[in-house]
C-alpha cells in the first residue's frame, strides 16, 4: 500500500480544494470513477481515479475539518502510471492556492 500526504499552502482556500483536485487529475489524463465520503473521516471527500484502461486506481481524500489531503493506493490496485502521477499531482497541489 502507498499513502502520500500533501502539505497544502497555509493560504490555500479550503473551498477550492475539491475543484483543484478534480481539475488537476483531469489535466493528468485521469478519469473520475467514484466520488464519495469515508465514514472514518466525517466531512471528507473521497475520489477514485483511473488512467484509461490501464490497471490501477488512485484514491484521493480531502478531509476539510482537519485540512488534510492525501493519496492512497491499495496493494491490489497498483499500476505502473501511479507513482509518477502522484509525484506530479502532489507538486501541483502544493503550489496551488
Residue pairs with C-beta under 8 A, 6 or more apart in sequence:
1 72
1 73
1 74
1 75
2 71
2 72
2 73
2 78
2 82
2 83
2 86
3 70
3 71
3 72
3 73
4 70
4 71
4 72
4 86
4 90
5 68
5 69
5 70
6 69
6 70
6 71
6 90
6 93
6 94
7 94
8 17
8 67
8 69
8 93
8 94
8 96
9 94
9 95
9 96
9 97
11 97
12 96
12 97
13 97
14 64
14 67
16 97
17 62
17 64
17 69
18 45
18 62
20 93
20 96
21 47
21 60
21 62
21 69
21 93
22 32
22 47
24 89
24 92
24 93
24 96
25 32
25 47
25 49
25 60
25 89
26 32
28 85
28 88
28 89
29 51
29 52
30 49
30 50
30 51
30 58
30 85
31 49
31 50
31 51
31 52
32 47
32 48
32 49
33 48
33 49
33 50
33 57
34 46
34 47
34 48
35 45
35 46
35 47
35 48
36 45
36 46
37 43
37 44
37 45
37 46
38 44
38 46
38 61
41 61
41 63
41 66
42 65
43 63
43 64
43 65
44 61
44 62
44 63
44 64
45 61
45 62
45 64
46 59
46 60
46 61
46 62
47 59
47 60
47 61
48 57
48 58
48 59
49 57
49 58
49 59
49 60
50 56
50 57
50 58
51 79
51 81
51 85
54 79
54 80
54 81
55 78
55 79
55 80
56 73
56 77
56 78
56 79
56 80
56 81
56 82
57 73
57 74
57 77
57 79
58 71
58 73
58 82
58 85
58 86
59 71
59 72
59 73
59 74
59 77
60 69
60 70
60 71
60 72
61 68
61 69
61 70
61 72
62 68
62 69
63 69
69 93
71 86
71 89
71 90
73 82
73 86
